[in-house]
Amino acid sequence: MTAEAPTLDRALVPRSDRHQVVVVGSGFGGLFGTKALRDADVDVTMIAKTSHHLFQPLLYQVATGILSEGEIAPPTREVLARQKNAQVLLGEVTDIDLAARTVTSHVLGRELVTPYDSLIVAAGAGQSYFGNDHFAEFAPGMKSIDDALELRGRIFGAFEMAELGAARGENVDHLLTFVVVGAGPTGVEMAGQIAELAHRTLTRDFRAISSRRARVILVDAAPQVLPPFGARLGTWTKKKLEDLGVEVMLGALVSEVDERGLVVKYKDGSEEHISAVTKVWAAGVQANPLGKTLAAQTGAPLDRAGRIGVNPDLTLPGYPEVFVVGDMIALDNLPGVAQVAIQGAKYAAKVIDGRLKGKAPQKPFKYFDKGSMAIISRFRAVAVVGKLRLTGFVAWLMWLGVHLVYITGFKNRVTAVLHWLISFLGRGRSERTSTEQQIFARVALQRLTGGTSDLVSQPGEYDAEAERRRRDELEQRAAEEVRLTDTQVRGVKA
Ligand SMILES: Cc1cc2nc3c(=O)[nH]c(=O)nc-3n(C[C@H](O)[C@H](O)[C@H](O)COP(=O)(O)OP(=O)(O)OC[C@H]3O[C@@H](n4cnc5c(N)ncnc54)[C@H](O)[C@@H]3O)c2cc1C
């Protein structure tokens, strides 16, 4: 069934005759930009495709059972409840018309057109599979709560399936092998946590398998771990990962991924197949496709990662009322980190407010680098702050402090600390719950042409006969998927 075109084309009526600011995204840029406009004489409409603000740096802890999803993803509506000039709308922005000054968004087939006087685009970045998008089915990335919960299900599910297989006397090596692709901060943190799970948390939980037998492999085409942290910290991190039981494979390019494993290619041209049911993709980012929409209308350049070139004041060439911030921009080699988005969004808010107050134009945007850090395991981290290079417990304490400051909401800070005490001082992980739906829903939804919109009736009058036909078609599709799987055209039967 093809997705029906959205039938509603409703323009949002401005709430007042004040200056209308639209903010796209509820991530670091979107939330901090909206908050920074709290005292400005404007109405702010934040449009985002999720109803929560996401603290991405802790996604790996949701995936490995340390934190619950709510602790790192508070509802944006609640965060902004007291900010009277802010309104939150759920919707995926599909178009921005710079000439008409409108933003078009969709949710479940409902379309909304929102006019703006000033616009802040902070739609972030997605995973890049470097042109191999078919890897995504078997190696989920780590960009959203859906990703983290799916990975949680896959990781803990692999141990469950291994227990089952071992109890039947089968070889379960492929189930107990976990491969993380990408040795940047996310890959290092993920590999470290899976190793701690296997060698510490789960050691008493199984009868037919020993979780200690699990192989955790970290693969990267680069010659070192954590390249932006420099050679010394990279070497230190690699050693600490190996002490934890992680196998680090460098100079190894992933050339194929399927349900049962992956193939890595070395510089000398040799190849190796690794049998592993659980793969995590933590390599490469691609800026949000809205960058392309904006580039087409302005002639602004896009770099290889799809990031758009902006003016030094973060505006688009020829459109001083449109700001782009965070992971979407290519400016002065700024890194894709939270502080670039936060500082950029605050800067844009200040410019908008200043213009309305008739103040002189701001100086160009200047990023203040507060440092970077990555955690390897409990009590071990690396950090770069200015010229300082820190390792071990001191860096870990710094990591703890910084993350506590930036987690949104007092309650979330308290519960995160409790969970950290359970996991770091004890050996427990209280957030191990996962469901079959979490593991398989993403793949199933992707097989529907119109995604979730295919599963709901379209706006407008309810036509029972059309609904029945649509559901019959969906059932036929599901039956076809089952046939493809049963005949091993898709996936491999256990
Ligand atoms: C796993 C992981 C770990 C990380 N660790 C660190 C770290 O330790 N330190 C650090 O500084 N940085 C880290 N980062 C990077 C940091 O999270 C990003 O740089 C930061 O989130 C960028 O902010 P942003 O506002 O540009 O985008 P995001 O925070 O990604 O926000 C984008 C927002 O736009 C919304 N959106 C996207 N497309 C649309 C659309 N079409 N319509 C409507 N809404 C849309 C999304 O739902 C989201 O709300 C990490 C990132 C990841 C993925």
PDBQT file of the ligand as one rigid body, heavy atoms in Angstrom, charges set to zero:
ROOT
HETATM    1  C1  LIG A 501      25.359   8.375  21.403  1.00  0.00    +0.000 C 
HETATM    2  C2  LIG A 501      25.847   9.810  21.425  1.00  0.00    +0.000 A 
HETATM    3  C3  LIG A 501      26.726  10.228  22.410  1.00  0.00    +0.000 A 
HETATM    4  C4  LIG A 501      27.178  11.542  22.448  1.00  0.00    +0.000 A 
HETATM    5  N1  LIG A 501      28.029  11.938  23.447  1.00  0.00    +0.000 NA
HETATM    6  C5  LIG A 501      28.389  13.235  23.535  1.00  0.00    +0.000 A 
HETATM    7  C6  LIG A 501      29.194  13.693  24.619  1.00  0.00    +0.000 A 
HETATM    8  O1  LIG A 501      29.606  12.901  25.475  1.00  0.00    +0.000 OA
HETATM    9  N2  LIG A 501      29.496  15.015  24.683  1.00  0.00    +0.000 N 
HETATM   10  C7  LIG A 501      29.041  15.904  23.749  1.00  0.00    +0.000 A 
HETATM   11  O2  LIG A 501      29.310  17.099  23.862  1.00  0.00    +0.000 OA
HETATM   12  N3  LIG A 501      28.304  15.505  22.707  1.00  0.00    +0.000 NA
HETATM   13  C8  LIG A 501      27.951  14.193  22.576  1.00  0.00    +0.000 A 
HETATM   14  N4  LIG A 501      27.178  13.781  21.533  1.00  0.00    +0.000 N 
HETATM   15  C9  LIG A 501      26.808  14.765  20.498  1.00  0.00    +0.000 C 
HETATM   16  C10 LIG A 501      25.664  15.660  20.941  1.00  0.00    +0.000 C 
HETATM   17  O3  LIG A 501      24.628  14.883  21.486  1.00  0.00    +0.000 OA
HETATM   18  C11 LIG A 501      25.199  16.461  19.738  1.00  0.00    +0.000 C 
HETATM   19  O4  LIG A 501      26.275  17.222  19.272  1.00  0.00    +0.000 OA
HETATM   20  C12 LIG A 501      24.037  17.365  20.098  1.00  0.00    +0.000 C 
HETATM   21  O5  LIG A 501      22.927  16.606  20.487  1.00  0.00    +0.000 OA
HETATM   22  C13 LIG A 501      23.672  18.259  18.918  1.00  0.00    +0.000 C 
HETATM   23  O6  LIG A 501      22.583  19.053  19.270  1.00  0.00    +0.000 OA
HETATM   24  P1  LIG A 501      21.541  19.485  18.158  1.00  0.00    +0.000 P 
HETATM   25  O7  LIG A 501      20.543  20.373  18.814  1.00  0.00    +0.000 OA
HETATM   26  O8  LIG A 501      22.237  19.980  16.958  1.00  0.00    +0.000 OA
HETATM   27  O9  LIG A 501      20.845  18.123  17.711  1.00  0.00    +0.000 OA
HETATM   28  P2  LIG A 501      20.071  17.064  18.592  1.00  0.00    +0.000 P 
HETATM   29  O10 LIG A 501      20.359  17.198  20.023  1.00  0.00    +0.000 OA
HETATM   30  O11 LIG A 501      20.298  15.770  17.922  1.00  0.00    +0.000 OA
HETATM   31  O12 LIG A 501      18.556  17.473  18.394  1.00  0.00    +0.000 OA
HETATM   32  C14 LIG A 501      17.910  17.364  17.162  1.00  0.00    +0.000 C 
HETATM   33  C15 LIG A 501      16.428  17.525  17.419  1.00  0.00    +0.000 C 
HETATM   34  O13 LIG A 501      15.766  17.706  16.190  1.00  0.00    +0.000 OA
HETATM   35  C16 LIG A 501      14.654  16.830  16.116  1.00  0.00    +0.000 C 
HETATM   36  N5  LIG A 501      14.435  16.587  14.698  1.00  0.00    +0.000 N 
HETATM   37  C17 LIG A 501      15.245  15.970  13.829  1.00  0.00    +0.000 A 
HETATM   38  N6  LIG A 501      14.722  16.032  12.600  1.00  0.00    +0.000 NA
HETATM   39  C18 LIG A 501      13.560  16.691  12.714  1.00  0.00    +0.000 A 
HETATM   40  C19 LIG A 501      12.558  17.074  11.798  1.00  0.00    +0.000 A 
HETATM   41  N7  LIG A 501      12.642  16.795  10.495  1.00  0.00    +0.000 N 
HETATM   42  N8  LIG A 501      11.479  17.725  12.265  1.00  0.00    +0.000 NA
HETATM   43  C20 LIG A 501      11.368  18.025  13.582  1.00  0.00    +0.000 A 
HETATM   44  N9  LIG A 501      12.294  17.704  14.495  1.00  0.00    +0.000 NA
HETATM   45  C21 LIG A 501      13.369  17.050  14.052  1.00  0.00    +0.000 A 
HETATM   46  C22 LIG A 501      15.078  15.628  16.931  1.00  0.00    +0.000 C 
HETATM   47  O14 LIG A 501      13.964  14.883  17.328  1.00  0.00    +0.000 OA
HETATM   48  C23 LIG A 501      15.776  16.333  18.077  1.00  0.00    +0.000 C 
HETATM   49  O15 LIG A 501      14.834  16.788  19.000  1.00  0.00    +0.000 OA
HETATM   50  C24 LIG A 501      26.735  12.467  21.468  1.00  0.00    +0.000 A 
HETATM   51  C25 LIG A 501      25.848  12.045  20.476  1.00  0.00    +0.000 A 
HETATM   52  C26 LIG A 501      25.405  10.732  20.453  1.00  0.00    +0.000 A 
HETATM   53  C27 LIG A 501      24.447  10.291  19.379  1.00  0.00    +0.000 C 
ENDROOT
TORSDOF 0
